[in-house]
Amino acid sequence: SAEVIGSDVWLVVCLLSKLVSSGVFSAVSMFLNTLTPKFYVALTGTSSLISGLILIFEWWYFRKYGTSFIEQVSVSHLRPLLGGVDNSSASSSSSSNGDTDSSRQSVSECKVWRNPLNLFRGAEYNRYTWVTGREPLTYYDMNLSAQDHQTFFTCDSDHLRPADAIMQKAWRERNPQARITAAHEALDLEDCATAYILLAEEEATTIVEAEKLFKQALKIGESCYRRSQQLQHHGAQYEAQHRRDTNVLVYIKRRLAMCSRKLGRTREAVKMMRDLMKEFPLLSMFNIHENLLESLLELQNYADVQAVLAKYDDISLPKSATICYTAALLKARAVSDKFSPEAASRRGLSTAEMNAVEAIHRAVEFNPHVPKYLLEMKSLILPPEHILKRGDSEAIAYTFFHLQHWKRVEGALNLLHCTWEGTFRMIPYPLEKGHLFYPYPVCTETADRELLPMFHEVSVYPKKELPFFILFTAGLCSFTAMLALLTHQFPELMGVFAKAVSVTQTNTTPSQAFRFHQHLFSLISSDEEPFE
């Protein structure tokens, strides 16, 4: 019958597969018996070398880009070929209005801002390069500065004046020497405020030289501002000129105030900043109040610092590390000189101490990178010309100028050291929502890597766990290296182990396998030669 024929066919197939498998295993066993110990050393050594190279490349890629190369390739290229669904397309197809709003907020949080305390290229950044041979500024950072200069210092009517036309091209130049040459060409034609600005920023090698050039620019900038102020209502062209002249004048006065601060004339700098904020109260894009806060802290005028914070530390205004950490410093100043962690653990925190700790937690939640720089647990570099709020670049810029103010307040760094890590116990994990602020943006690491130089190790929050493939390749490399070492040191014994593995896979009887393993263990405990 059909059932009997089917059972016979199945029996034949099983017998054939049994014969084939036994023949294959017999051939493998014969092949392994003919191999020498040198082959096993070469095999395991090569495997260890290849897995070690993969491990080194994976680790380098993870440190530079924050992800696994193998995982990225498998997700981006192999998964679509295998018929997988791309997460990005699936999420985009099912996105809602709430997702759109959150993505817009993420873009706004990852906006790059001009550093209000940025250094002078010629007098500070270039001097660092001359001494160390390192470039403190990245191409991305300098390109953003070039865009800022074109926005602030140019307008559509620049072609009407030859000097302004030259400067319009100079701000687009990538070569610093070409920009300086173009500025001198513009000054040969006529007095030009923006030409003096460029020379003060990039050609002057000291702050004193930069201040002299900015004072010459101030005379020209004030006359241009008064002239365009009278004509601003005569048309769109004159209005654009007046807007440009206003930006130029504010920039010059702010940089002159910073020169006074760097040269030790701090009270003069404070007066200039206050006058500038009163004269142009609507120009908040320069964040002059952050310059004022730093100067007031240098004077130890903490009452005025508190008054500035009361005005700018408002819920409707964008926060910054300067505002949050300065507020924490003022509250810590009231209790830090007598603060003791042992005494606080026995009697509990007083109201003032609790307020100081809460202010520190608020500041750390806003920017968790700052404490390691303030506590000198991480090396500091020159701040970039642009910063990312809540990112490592902002932490560097803040600490570079404010570390001395924290050191001046007795016990402030000790209080920070004892309390800052407690912030992370209050923040939900994973960081899908914040405690006092919006959730920490995920785009800060990528932007900071563009803003900060290659020789700086970017601070990452939250700390990423090592990808699976790095752990896997590390284990594989270690295992194969151990096998290579054992095979090199004990070639006969490792050969016997390899044969033992092959014997267990062949179609041997239990008694044969038992006798083989019995001889193997006796070989380990004796000095006789292994058998074939």
Rosetta blueprint (number, residue, H / E / L):
1 S L
2 A H
3 E H
4 V H
5 I H
6 G H
7 S H
8 D H
9 V H
10 W H
11 L H
12 V H
13 V H
14 C H
15 L H
16 L H
17 S H
18 K H
19 L H
20 V H
21 S H
22 S H
23 G H
24 V H
25 F H
26 S H
27 A H
28 V H
29 S H
30 M H
31 F H
32 L H
33 N H
34 T H
35 L L
36 T L
37 P H
38 K H
39 F H
40 Y H
41 V H
42 A H
43 L H
44 T H
45 G H
46 T H
47 S H
48 S H
49 L H
50 I H
51 S H
52 G H
53 L H
54 I H
55 L H
56 I H
57 F H
58 E H
59 W H
60 W H
61 Y H
62 F H
63 R H
64 K H
65 Y H
66 G L
67 T L
68 S L
69 F H
70 I H
71 E H
72 Q H
73 V H
74 S H
75 V H
76 S H
77 H H
78 L H
79 R H
80 P H
81 L H
82 L L
83 G L
84 G L
85 V L
86 D L
87 N H
88 S H
89 S H
90 A H
91 S H
92 S H
93 S H
94 S L
95 S L
96 S L
97 N H
98 G H
99 D H
100 T H
101 D H
102 S H
103 S H
104 R H
105 Q H
106 S H
107 V H
108 S H
109 E H
110 C L
111 K L
112 V E
113 W E
114 R E
115 N L
116 P L
117 L L
118 N L
119 L L
120 F L
121 R H
122 G H
123 A H
124 E H
125 Y H
126 N H
127 R H
128 Y H
129 T H
130 W H
131 V H
132 T H
133 G L
134 R L
135 E L
136 P L
137 L L
138 T L
139 Y H
140 Y H
141 D H
142 M H
143 N H
144 L H
145 S H
146 A H
147 Q H
148 D H
149 H H
150 Q H
151 T H
152 F H
153 F H
154 T L
155 C L
156 D H
157 S H
158 D H
159 H H
160 L H
161 R L
162 P H
163 A H
164 D H
165 A H
166 I H
167 M H
168 Q H
169 K H
170 A H
171 W L
172 R L
173 E L
174 R L
175 N L
176 P H
177 Q H
178 A H
179 R H
180 I H
181 T H
182 A H
183 A H
184 H H
185 E H
186 A H
187 L H
188 D H
189 L H
190 E L
191 D L
192 C L
193 A H
194 T H
195 A H
196 Y H
197 I H
198 L H
199 L H
200 A H
201 E H
202 E H
203 E H
204 A L
205 T L
206 T L
207 I H
208 V H
209 E H
210 A H
211 E H
212 K H
213 L H
214 F H
215 K H
216 Q H
217 A H
218 L H
219 K H
220 I H
221 G H
222 E H
223 S H
224 C H
225 Y H
226 R H
227 R H
228 S H
229 Q H
230 Q H
231 L H
232 Q H
233 H H
234 H H
235 G L
236 A H
237 Q H
238 Y H
239 E H
240 A H
241 Q H
242 H H
243 R H
244 R H
245 D H
246 T H
247 N H
248 V H
249 L H
250 V H
251 Y H
252 I H
253 K H
254 R H
255 R H
256 L H
257 A H
258 M H
259 C H
260 S H
261 R H
262 K H
263 L L
264 G L
265 R L
266 T H
267 R H
268 E H
269 A H
270 V H
271 K H
272 M H
273 M H
274 R H
275 D H
276 L H
277 M H
278 K H
279 E H
280 F L
281 P L
282 L L
283 L L
284 S H
285 M H
286 F H
287 N L
288 I H
289 H H
290 E H
291 N H
292 L H
293 L H
294 E H
295 S H
296 L H
297 L H
298 E H
299 L L
300 Q L
301 N L
302 Y H
303 A H
304 D H
305 V H
306 Q H
307 A H
308 V H
309 L H
310 A H
311 K H
312 Y H
313 D L
314 D L
315 I L
316 S L
317 L L
318 P L
319 K L
320 S L
321 A H
322 T H
323 I H
324 C H
325 Y H
326 T H
327 A H
328 A H
329 L H
330 L H
331 K H
332 A H
333 R H
334 A L
335 V L
336 S H
337 D H
338 K H
339 F L
340 S L
341 P H
342 E H
343 A H
344 A H
345 S H
346 R H
347 R H
348 G L
349 L L
350 S L
351 T H
352 A H
353 E H
354 M H
355 N H
356 A H
357 V H
358 E H
359 A H
360 I H
361 H H
362 R H
363 A H
364 V H
365 E H
366 F H
367 N L
368 P L
369 H L
370 V H
371 P H
372 K H
373 Y H
374 L H
375 L L
376 E L
377 M L
378 K L
379 S L
380 L L
381 I L
382 L L
383 P L
384 P L
385 E L
386 H E
387 I E
388 L E
389 K L
390 R L
391 G L
392 D H
393 S H
394 E H
395 A H
396 I H
397 A H
398 Y H
399 T H
400 F H
401 F H
402 H H
403 L H
404 Q H
405 H H
406 W H
407 K H
408 R H
409 V L
410 E L
411 G L
412 A H
413 L H
414 N H
415 L H
416 L H
417 H H
418 C H
419 T H
420 W H
421 E H
422 G H
423 T H
424 F H
425 R H
426 M L
427 I L
428 P L
429 Y L
430 P L
431 L L
432 E L
433 K L
434 G L
435 H L
436 L L
437 F L
438 Y L
439 P L
440 Y L
441 P L
442 V L
443 C L
444 T H
445 E H
446 T H
447 A H
448 D H
449 R H
450 E H
451 L H
452 L L
453 P L
454 M L
455 F L
456 H L
457 E L
458 V L
459 S L
460 V L
461 Y L
462 P L
463 K L
464 K L
465 E L
466 L L
467 P L
468 F H
469 F H
470 I H
471 L H
472 F H
473 T H
474 A H
475 G H
476 L H
477 C H
478 S H
479 F H
480 T H
481 A H
482 M H
483 L H
484 A H
485 L H
486 L H
487 T H
488 H H
489 Q H
490 F L
491 P H
492 E H
493 L H
494 M H
495 G H
496 V H
497 F H
498 A H
499 K H
500 A H
501 V H
502 S H
503 V H
504 T H
505 Q H
506 T L
507 N L
508 T L
509 T L
510 P H
511 S H
512 Q H
513 A H
514 F H
515 R H
516 F H
517 H H
518 Q H
519 H H
520 L H
521 F H
522 S H
523 L H
524 I H
525 S L
526 S L
527 D L
528 E L
529 E L
530 P L
531 F L
532 E L
